[in-house]
Amino acid sequence: MIPSDHPRYRSLVARERLARYAAEGIVSLEGLSAHGRGEAFDYLLGEKTTESALFAEKIASALLLCAKSPVISVNGNTAALAADLIKDLQEKSRARVEVNLFHRTGERMEKITRLLNDHGVRVETGNAERLLPLSHDRAFCLRSGIFAADVILVPLEDGDRCQALRGMGKTVITIDLNPLSRTARSASLTIVDELTRALPNITSFCSILGRQEAELLSITVPGNRFLADAREQMKQVLSHALD
């Protein structure tokens, strides 16, 4: 039992959840190392949502609201850490949810889908096809889901699929704590924030944004500004780390 007053409570709870779901076959072992890498960058952000990231989350909500066919792409880590948050965002954004995995097996797909369903997420199902220009299993997706989407939220993404989706003309929103990653640098909009902080903010903005404001925000994605802001925040944290 992790005491709630432990200074690393949220982090330890997340690690424990990921370890449990890894034992159940929902999270891949590679996903555990990816989470640890993200935590390291979160330390450098001060483990908080910056003003810049909050603005990026507001723009993300506008992009989802203005999309014709928005999709939230979910992998094992995202499902394990944020199934309930995905449910809330789906309700407010009207986005479809599709499971897409690098380490893809039928068993993992079923387990992740069941976990999401148990938390109230409506998951797209059907016959996945190799529709993306990739040599690995992330190429498999649904025609009615990722393939047809114009805006895709891809938390905890990998770079080559992000680049492939951009090459297909899609708007890609990613949540990535590493502003130097290939994903962060190639996405249409990168939110440099921790997943379980970012998703509720996007959901909240989906609830309060009016149509006119959403339309204005959706055409003002400021390129690499958010990456530069995150790098500057990390430098500030490091410069005062021993104060």
C-alpha positions in Angstrom: 0.0 0.0 0.0 1.4 3.4 -1.1 0.6 6.1 1.6 -1.3 9.0 0.1 1.1 11.5 1.8 4.1 10.0 0.0 5.8 12.8 -2.0 6.0 10.5 -5.0 2.4 9.2 -4.6 1.1 9.9 -8.1 4.2 8.6 -9.7 4.4 5.4 -7.6 0.7 4.7 -8.2 1.2 5.0 -12.0 4.2 2.7 -11.9 2.3 0.1 -9.8 -0.6 0.2 -12.2 1.7 -0.2 -15.2 3.5 -3.1 -13.6 0.2 -4.8 -12.8 -1.1 -4.4 -16.3 2.3 -5.6 -17.7 1.8 -8.8 -15.7 -1.7 -9.2 -17.3 -0.3 -8.7 -20.8 -1.9 -5.3 -21.5 1.3 -3.2 -21.2 4.3 -4.4 -23.0 7.7 -4.6 -21.2 9.0 -2.1 -23.7 6.2 0.2 -22.6 7.6 0.2 -19.0 10.9 1.6 -20.2 9.1 4.2 -22.3 7.2 5.4 -19.3 10.4 5.7 -17.3 11.9 7.8 -20.0 8.9 10.1 -19.9 9.1 10.5 -16.1 12.6 11.7 -16.4 11.5 14.5 -18.7 8.6 15.3 -16.4 11.1 15.9 -13.6 12.7 18.5 -15.8 9.3 20.2 -16.3 8.8 20.4 -12.5 6.1 17.8 -12.8 3.4 20.3 -13.6 1.4 21.6 -16.5 3.0 24.8 -17.9 1.1 27.7 -19.2 2.4 26.8 -22.7 1.2 23.2 -22.4 -2.2 24.4 -21.2 -2.6 26.6 -24.2 -1.6 23.6 -26.4 -4.3 21.6 -24.7 -6.8 24.3 -25.5 -5.8 24.2 -29.2 -6.0 20.4 -29.1 -9.6 20.6 -27.9 -10.5 23.0 -30.7 -8.9 20.8 -33.3 -11.0 17.8 -32.1 -14.2 19.8 -31.9 -13.8 21.2 -35.4 -12.8 17.9 -37.0 -15.1 16.0 -39.3 -13.9 12.6 -38.1 -11.7 12.8 -35.0 -10.1 9.7 -33.6 -8.2 9.0 -30.3 -5.6 6.3 -30.9 -4.9 4.2 -27.8 -2.0 1.9 -26.9 -1.4 -0.3 -23.9 0.2 2.4 -21.7 -2.6 4.9 -22.5 -5.3 2.4 -21.7 -3.6 1.3 -18.4 -3.0 4.8 -17.2 -6.0 6.7 -18.5 -9.0 4.5 -19.5 -11.4 6.6 -17.5 -10.0 9.8 -18.8 -10.3 8.6 -22.4 -14.0 7.9 -21.7 -14.5 11.5 -20.5 -12.7 12.9 -23.5 -14.7 10.7 -25.9 -17.9 12.0 -24.5 -17.0 15.6 -24.8 -15.2 15.5 -28.1 -17.4 12.9 -30.0 -14.2 11.3 -31.1 -13.9 7.6 -32.1 -11.5 5.5 -30.1 -9.3 2.9 -31.9 -6.6 0.6 -30.3 -3.4 0.6 -32.3 -0.3 -1.3 -31.1 3.3 -1.7 -32.1 3.5 -5.1 -30.3 0.3 -6.3 -31.6 -1.3 -9.6 -30.9 -5.0 -10.6 -31.0 -4.9 -11.3 -27.3 -3.5 -7.9 -26.4 -6.0 -6.2 -28.6 -8.8 -8.0 -26.9 -7.5 -7.3 -23.4 -7.0 -3.6 -24.0 -10.4 -3.3 -25.7 -12.0 -5.0 -22.7 -10.3 -2.7 -20.3 -11.5 0.4 -22.2 -15.0 -1.0 -22.5 -15.1 -1.7 -18.7 -14.4 2.0 -18.2 -17.2 3.1 -20.5 -15.1 3.8 -23.7 -16.8 2.9 -27.0 -14.0 1.2 -28.9 -14.1 0.9 -32.7 -14.0 -2.8 -33.8 -13.8 -4.6 -37.1 -11.3 -6.0 -39.5 -8.1 -4.1 -39.4 -6.2 -3.8 -42.6 -2.6 -2.8 -43.5 -3.5 0.7 -44.6 -0.7 2.9 -43.3 2.7 3.0 -45.2 4.7 1.3 -42.4 6.5 -2.1 -42.3 5.4 -3.0 -38.8 2.1 -3.8 -37.2 1.1 -0.2 -36.5 0.2 -0.1 -40.2 -2.9 -2.1 -39.3 -6.0 0.1 -38.7 -9.7 0.4 -39.4 -11.0 2.1 -42.5 -13.7 3.7 -40.4 -11.3 4.8 -37.8 -7.7 6.0 -38.1 -7.7 5.6 -41.9 -10.7 7.9 -42.3 -9.8 10.4 -39.6 -8.8 14.0 -40.4 -7.6 14.7 -36.8 -6.0 12.1 -34.6 -5.0 12.4 -31.0 -2.1 10.0 -30.5 -0.9 10.0 -26.8 2.4 8.3 -26.2 3.1 7.9 -29.9 6.0 6.6 -31.9 7.6 8.8 -34.5 7.4 6.8 -37.7 3.6 6.4 -37.5 3.3 10.1 -36.7 5.3 10.9 -39.8 3.2 8.4 -41.9 -0.1 10.0 -40.7 1.2 13.5 -41.4 2.3 12.3 -44.9 -1.3 11.2 -45.5 -2.5 14.7 -44.8 -3.9 14.2 -41.3 -3.6 16.6 -38.4 -1.8 14.8 -35.6 -2.0 15.9 -32.0 0.5 14.1 -29.7 1.1 14.2 -25.9 4.9 13.7 -25.5 7.0 14.7 -22.5 10.2 14.6 -24.6 10.3 17.8 -26.8 13.3 16.3 -28.6 11.6 13.2 -29.9 10.8 12.5 -33.5 7.1 12.3 -32.6 7.2 15.7 -30.9 9.0 17.3 -33.8 6.8 15.9 -36.5 3.3 16.2 -35.1 1.0 19.0 -36.1 0.6 19.9 -32.5 2.6 18.6 -29.6 1.5 18.9 -26.0 4.5 18.6 -23.7 2.8 17.4 -20.6 2.1 14.2 -18.6 -0.8 12.1 -20.0 -3.1 12.1 -16.9 -2.7 15.9 -16.5 -3.2 16.7 -20.2 -6.3 14.6 -20.9 -8.6 16.2 -18.3 -7.5 19.7 -19.5 -8.4 18.8 -23.1 -11.7 17.4 -21.9 -12.4 20.5 -19.9 -11.7 22.8 -22.8 -14.0 20.7 -25.0 -16.8 21.4 -22.5 -16.3 25.2 -22.4 -15.2 26.2 -25.9 -17.8 27.8 -28.1 -17.9 27.0 -31.8 -16.5 30.4 -32.9 -13.6 30.3 -30.5 -12.8 26.7 -31.4 -12.8 27.5 -35.1 -10.4 30.4 -34.5 -8.1 28.3 -32.3 -8.0 25.4 -34.8 -6.4 27.5 -37.5 -3.7 29.0 -35.2 -1.4 26.0 -34.4 1.9 27.8 -33.7 4.3 25.2 -35.1 7.4 24.5 -32.9 6.6 27.2 -30.3 5.5 24.7 -27.7 8.6 22.6 -28.1 10.8 25.7 -27.6 8.7 26.7 -24.6 9.2 23.2 -23.0 12.9 23.3 -23.6 13.2 26.7 -22.0 11.1 25.5 -19.0 13.5 22.5 -18.6 16.5 24.8 -18.7 15.0 27.0 -16.0 14.3 24.0 -13.8 17.8 22.6 -14.2 19.4 26.0 -13.5 17.7 26.1 -10.1 17.8 22.4 -9.3 20.3 22.8 -6.5 18.9 26.0 -5.0 
